[in-house]
Amino acid sequence: MIKGTDVTKSKSLLAAAALATAMIAMPTAAHHSFAMFDQNKTVSLKGQVVEFQWTNPHAFIELDVPNGQGASDRWSIELNSPNNLTRQGWRRSSLKPGQTVTVTLNPLRNGKKGGLFNKVVLPDGSVLADVRPSSGKPINVPSAN
């Protein structure tokens, strides 16, 4: 026969375990959601690179885009992880502050100045994209300068 306090302790432990499991799972599920980006829309922006953040878990491009009113709007553009970008041929030095580039992205649904990166056209006309090489194989990268 189980005493009342033992049942209460068992229920409390079970509730605590369920709560801990849910708390562990929530950040994982939230992190991998792309729901904040409108992937049915594509926007191309020409602007000046302010900063290229080569950081985990995602790299970011901070881009100043002329707004047609004599000023610029700062856009924050989310890319893949540096590890994945390196496998696609990117380097920490792929984008430099001051470069004028054209970035294609899926905008944020809430209308704020940001989005999910698709590709960038560099000043020399070359294109960097967030896709695997056409061979489907990672690029052999000797260094990730």
Backbone as JSON, one array per atom type, in Angstrom:
{
  "sequence": "MIKGTDVTKSKSLLAAAALATAMIAMPTAAHHSFAMFDQNKTVSLKGQVVEFQWTNPHAFIELDVPNGQGASDRWSIELNSPNNLTRQGWRRSSLKPGQTVTVTLNPLRNGKKGGLFNKVVLPDGSVLADVRPSSGKPINVPSAN",
  "N": [[0.84, -1.18, 0.0], [0.55, 2.2, -0.86], [1.56, 5.14, 0.66], [-0.04, 8.34, 1.23], [1.71, 10.58, 1.11], [3.81, 9.53, -0.37], [2.63, 9.14, -2.88], [2.07, 11.78, -3.55], [4.69, 12.8, -3.69], [5.65, 11.27, -5.83], [3.99, 12.17, -7.91], [4.77, 14.84, -7.97], [7.49, 14.59, -8.69], [7.17, 13.45, -11.23], [5.8, 15.52, -12.55], [7.77, 17.51, -12.43], [9.77, 16.32, -13.99], [8.47, 16.21, -16.47], [8.14, 18.95, -16.97], [10.82, 19.78, -17.11], [11.65, 18.36, -19.39], [10.04, 19.57, -21.34], [11.03, 22.2, -21.22], [13.61, 21.87, -22.13], [13.17, 21.03, -24.74], [11.8, 23.2, -25.94], [13.56, 25.51, -26.63], [15.06, 24.31, -28.66], [13.17, 23.66, -30.63], [12.22, 26.23, -31.18], [14.5, 27.5, -32.15], [14.97, 26.34, -34.64], [12.96, 27.16, -36.28], [11.65, 28.74, -39.14], [9.58, 30.36, -39.43], [9.32, 33.08, -39.02], [10.18, 34.32, -41.28], [9.09, 35.38, -44.48], [8.82, 33.2, -46.79], [7.61, 33.14, -49.2], [8.02, 35.48, -50.43], [10.45, 37.46, -52.09], [13.12, 39.69, -51.78], [15.26, 42.1, -53.19], [18.11, 43.89, -52.31], [20.18, 46.71, -52.61], [23.07, 47.78, -51.16], [25.37, 49.0, -48.63], [27.84, 47.11, -47.04], [27.97, 46.96, -43.61], [28.77, 45.39, -41.52], [30.02, 42.08, -41.28], [29.12, 39.41, -39.64], [30.66, 36.71, -38.47], [29.58, 34.39, -36.91], [28.48, 31.85, -34.59], [25.21, 30.69, -33.7], [24.5, 31.42, -36.26], [25.59, 33.26, -39.09], [25.65, 36.79, -39.83], [24.71, 39.53, -41.91], [25.08, 42.92, -41.75], [23.55, 45.53, -43.26], [23.51, 48.65, -44.85], [20.99, 50.31, -46.44], [20.04, 52.58, -48.9], [17.2, 54.65, -48.42], [15.78, 56.26, -50.13], [15.08, 58.72, -49.16], [17.17, 60.3, -48.55], [18.54, 59.13, -46.51], [19.68, 56.1, -44.84], [18.51, 52.75, -44.31], [19.06, 50.3, -41.86], [19.58, 46.96, -42.39], [19.28, 43.68, -41.13], [20.54, 40.64, -41.84], [20.06, 37.24, -41.86], [22.14, 34.4, -42.06], [23.34, 31.06, -42.87], [25.14, 28.77, -40.69], [28.61, 29.47, -39.84], [30.16, 27.15, -40.23], [28.68, 25.64, -42.14], [28.6, 27.56, -44.2], [31.33, 27.77, -44.82], [31.78, 25.25, -45.93], [30.47, 25.67, -48.26], [32.09, 27.3, -49.63], [32.46, 29.88, -48.67], [34.24, 32.45, -46.83], [35.54, 33.92, -43.84], [36.35, 36.38, -44.62], [34.82, 36.96, -46.83], [32.93, 39.01, -47.18], [33.29, 42.49, -46.85], [33.39, 45.37, -44.73], [32.05, 48.35, -46.08], [31.88, 47.52, -48.71], [29.84, 47.64, -51.62], [27.01, 45.87, -52.25], [24.59, 43.57, -53.65], [21.93, 42.08, -52.15], [19.85, 39.27, -51.96], [16.92, 38.22, -50.37], [14.58, 36.58, -48.09], [12.06, 38.36, -46.66], [11.41, 39.51, -43.25], [8.38, 38.58, -41.67], [7.09, 40.39, -40.0], [7.58, 42.91, -40.96], [9.79, 44.34, -40.16], [13.18, 45.48, -40.71], [14.83, 43.14, -41.97], [15.88, 39.73, -42.74], [15.95, 36.44, -44.28], [18.77, 35.17, -45.69], [19.45, 34.68, -49.19], [21.13, 35.06, -51.52], [24.14, 36.86, -52.54], [25.41, 39.44, -54.57], [28.57, 40.32, -55.38], [30.86, 43.19, -55.56], [32.52, 42.67, -57.8], [30.9, 41.21, -59.42], [30.71, 38.52, -58.91], [28.94, 35.77, -57.37], [27.72, 34.78, -54.24], [26.09, 32.25, -52.58], [23.66, 30.71, -50.39], [23.78, 27.86, -50.65], [24.43, 24.39, -51.43], [27.31, 23.4, -53.35], [26.97, 22.72, -56.91], [27.79, 20.12, -57.38], [26.99, 18.84, -55.15], [28.69, 18.07, -53.22], [30.72, 18.94, -50.39], [32.94, 21.74, -50.52], [36.42, 21.36, -50.63], [38.09, 22.81, -48.2], [40.99, 24.48, -47.59], [41.72, 26.36, -45.66], [39.99, 28.48, -43.38], [40.1, 31.32, -43.53]],
  "CA": [[0.0, 0.0, 0.0], [1.33, 3.44, -1.0], [1.08, 6.2, 1.54], [-0.42, 9.57, 0.55], [2.86, 11.45, 0.83], [4.59, 8.91, -1.44], [1.93, 9.42, -4.13], [2.28, 13.2, -3.82], [6.08, 12.96, -4.12], [5.76, 10.68, -7.17], [3.35, 13.09, -8.85], [5.63, 16.03, -8.06], [8.66, 14.23, -9.49], [6.72, 13.26, -12.61], [5.52, 16.85, -13.09], [9.06, 18.19, -12.6], [10.44, 15.71, -15.14], [7.76, 16.65, -17.68], [8.47, 20.36, -17.16], [12.22, 19.85, -17.55], [11.69, 17.89, -20.77], [9.44, 20.62, -22.18], [11.93, 23.36, -21.26], [14.76, 21.52, -22.98], [12.71, 20.92, -26.13], [11.32, 24.47, -26.48], [14.56, 26.29, -27.38], [15.45, 23.58, -29.86], [12.1, 23.85, -31.62], [12.16, 27.64, -31.54], [15.69, 27.87, -32.91], [14.95, 25.82, -36.0], [11.8, 27.64, -37.0], [11.86, 29.82, -40.09], [8.26, 30.95, -39.59], [9.38, 34.54, -38.98], [10.53, 34.8, -42.61], [8.09, 35.12, -45.51], [9.55, 32.52, -47.85], [6.89, 33.32, -50.46], [8.45, 36.78, -50.96], [11.89, 37.66, -52.26], [13.47, 41.1, -51.88], [16.67, 42.39, -53.52], [18.54, 45.16, -51.72], [21.54, 47.15, -52.91], [23.51, 48.61, -50.06], [26.76, 48.94, -48.2], [28.09, 46.22, -45.91], [28.43, 47.62, -42.4], [29.45, 44.36, -40.74], [29.77, 40.67, -41.59], [29.32, 38.72, -38.37], [30.98, 35.29, -38.7], [29.3, 33.89, -35.57], [27.56, 30.73, -34.41], [24.87, 29.62, -34.63], [24.24, 31.94, -37.61], [26.29, 34.47, -39.52], [24.74, 37.89, -40.15], [25.18, 40.69, -42.67], [24.44, 44.19, -41.43], [23.59, 46.23, -44.54], [22.85, 49.95, -44.93], [20.31, 50.42, -47.73], [19.42, 53.89, -49.09], [15.74, 54.55, -48.37], [15.16, 57.19, -51.07], [14.76, 59.97, -48.48], [18.43, 60.9, -48.14], [19.12, 58.39, -45.38], [19.76, 54.66, -45.07], [17.91, 51.85, -43.34], [19.93, 49.18, -41.51], [18.97, 45.64, -42.51], [20.0, 42.58, -40.5], [20.23, 39.5, -42.71], [20.52, 36.0, -41.23], [22.68, 33.37, -42.95], [23.59, 29.76, -42.28], [26.26, 28.77, -39.74], [29.92, 29.57, -40.48], [30.6, 25.82, -40.65], [28.03, 25.32, -43.42], [29.05, 28.52, -45.21], [32.69, 27.38, -45.21], [31.64, 24.09, -46.83], [29.93, 26.18, -49.52], [33.09, 28.15, -50.27], [32.57, 31.18, -48.02], [35.31, 32.69, -45.88], [35.3, 35.02, -42.91], [36.68, 37.6, -45.36], [34.03, 37.04, -48.07], [32.31, 40.33, -47.24], [34.08, 43.48, -46.1], [32.71, 46.65, -44.51], [32.25, 49.35, -47.12], [31.53, 46.98, -50.03], [28.47, 47.79, -52.1], [26.57, 44.56, -52.7], [23.15, 43.36, -53.8], [21.54, 40.9, -51.39], [18.49, 38.76, -52.14], [16.5, 37.6, -49.11], [13.17, 36.44, -47.75], [11.92, 39.35, -45.59], [10.69, 39.18, -42.02], [6.92, 38.74, -41.79], [6.6, 41.51, -39.2], [7.86, 44.17, -41.64], [11.06, 44.94, -39.73], [14.26, 45.46, -41.71], [15.65, 41.94, -41.81], [15.4, 38.62, -43.53], [16.71, 35.2, -44.44], [19.66, 35.3, -46.84], [19.42, 33.77, -50.34], [22.39, 35.22, -52.26], [24.72, 38.19, -52.61], [26.25, 39.74, -55.73], [29.7, 41.13, -54.92], [31.21, 44.28, -56.49], [33.14, 42.15, -59.03], [29.9, 40.45, -60.15], [30.62, 37.13, -58.46], [27.77, 35.5, -56.54], [27.81, 33.83, -53.14], [24.74, 31.85, -52.21], [23.55, 29.81, -49.26], [23.4, 26.55, -51.2], [25.56, 23.5, -51.68], [27.81, 23.43, -54.72], [26.16, 21.9, -57.82], [28.21, 18.72, -57.28], [26.39, 18.28, -53.96], [29.75, 17.72, -52.27], [31.35, 20.11, -49.79], [34.2, 22.2, -51.1], [37.57, 21.08, -49.78], [38.56, 24.12, -47.77], [42.28, 24.35, -46.91], [41.69, 27.21, -44.47], [38.78, 29.3, -43.31], [40.54, 32.66, -43.14]],
  "C": [[0.89, 1.25, 0.0], [0.71, 4.49, -0.1], [0.8, 7.46, 0.72], [0.75, 10.47, 0.21], [3.73, 10.87, -0.27], [3.96, 9.19, -2.81], [2.15, 10.88, -4.52], [3.7, 13.45, -4.32], [6.26, 12.42, -5.54], [5.15, 11.6, -8.22], [4.19, 14.34, -9.05], [6.86, 15.76, -8.9], [8.3, 14.07, -10.96], [6.45, 14.62, -13.27], [6.82, 17.61, -13.34], [9.81, 17.64, -13.81], [9.79, 16.15, -16.45], [8.08, 18.11, -18.0], [9.89, 20.52, -17.68], [12.35, 19.42, -19.01], [11.14, 18.96, -21.71], [10.37, 21.82, -22.31], [13.15, 23.09, -22.12], [14.35, 21.52, -24.45], [12.32, 22.27, -26.73], [12.39, 25.27, -27.21], [14.99, 25.61, -28.67], [14.42, 23.79, -30.96], [12.06, 25.29, -32.09], [13.33, 28.02, -32.43], [15.59, 27.45, -34.37], [13.73, 26.24, -36.8], [12.18, 28.79, -37.93], [10.54, 30.55, -40.34], [8.29, 32.47, -39.61], [9.71, 35.15, -40.33], [9.42, 34.45, -43.6], [8.8, 34.53, -46.72], [8.79, 32.51, -49.18], [7.25, 34.65, -51.12], [9.97, 36.81, -51.05], [12.13, 39.15, -52.49], [14.94, 41.2, -52.26], [17.0, 43.79, -53.03], [19.95, 45.48, -52.15], [21.96, 48.1, -51.8], [24.96, 48.37, -49.71], [26.88, 48.04, -46.97], [28.63, 47.06, -44.76], [29.27, 46.63, -41.59], [29.06, 42.98, -41.26], [30.13, 39.9, -40.34], [29.46, 37.23, -38.61], [30.83, 34.6, -37.35], [28.38, 32.68, -35.61], [26.41, 31.18, -33.52], [24.59, 30.09, -36.05], [25.11, 33.15, -37.87], [25.24, 35.53, -39.87], [25.47, 38.91, -41.01], [24.38, 41.88, -42.17], [24.65, 45.08, -42.65], [22.86, 47.56, -44.44], [22.32, 50.12, -46.35], [19.68, 51.8, -47.85], [17.9, 53.75, -49.15], [15.02, 55.53, -49.29], [14.79, 58.53, -50.45], [16.02, 60.64, -47.95], [19.1, 60.22, -46.97], [19.18, 56.9, -45.76], [19.03, 53.92, -43.96], [18.89, 50.7, -43.1], [19.12, 47.88, -41.56], [19.87, 44.61, -41.85], [19.58, 41.29, -41.19], [20.88, 38.24, -42.13], [20.96, 34.98, -42.29], [22.76, 32.05, -42.2], [24.74, 29.88, -41.28], [27.58, 28.92, -40.49], [30.44, 28.21, -40.97], [29.99, 25.45, -42.01], [28.46, 26.28, -44.52], [30.44, 28.17, -45.72], [32.65, 26.21, -46.18], [31.12, 24.5, -48.2], [30.89, 27.14, -50.2], [33.25, 29.53, -49.68], [33.81, 31.23, -47.14], [34.88, 33.82, -44.95], [35.49, 36.36, -43.62], [35.86, 37.77, -46.64], [33.36, 38.39, -48.26], [33.09, 41.27, -46.35], [33.26, 44.75, -45.9], [33.07, 47.65, -45.61], [31.93, 48.84, -48.52], [30.08, 47.3, -50.36], [28.08, 46.48, -52.76], [25.06, 44.57, -52.92], [22.81, 42.03, -53.14], [20.1, 40.54, -51.71], [18.13, 37.97, -50.89], [15.0, 37.38, -49.07], [12.95, 37.35, -46.54], [11.23, 38.79, -44.34], [9.2, 39.43, -42.23], [6.41, 39.99, -41.08], [6.91, 42.89, -39.8], [9.13, 44.87, -41.18], [12.12, 44.72, -40.79], [15.2, 44.29, -41.45], [15.11, 40.82, -42.66], [16.36, 37.45, -43.55], [17.46, 35.27, -45.76], [19.4, 34.25, -47.91], [20.74, 33.83, -51.1], [22.86, 36.66, -52.19], [25.54, 38.3, -53.88], [27.31, 40.72, -55.25], [30.04, 42.21, -55.94], [31.82, 43.8, -57.8], [32.17, 41.31, -59.87], [29.79, 38.99, -59.73], [29.47, 36.98, -57.46], [28.13, 34.48, -55.47], [26.38, 33.52, -52.72], [24.79, 30.89, -51.04], [23.01, 28.47, -49.75], [24.65, 25.69, -51.33], [26.04, 23.68, -53.1], [27.0, 22.47, -55.6], [26.54, 20.43, -57.77], [27.54, 18.03, -56.09], [27.41, 17.92, -52.89], [30.32, 19.0, -51.66], [32.64, 20.46, -50.51], [35.32, 21.87, -50.13], [38.23, 22.41, -49.43], [39.88, 23.97, -47.03], [42.36, 25.21, -45.66], [40.44, 28.07, -44.53], [39.13, 30.71, -42.86], [39.36, 33.54, -43.13]]
}
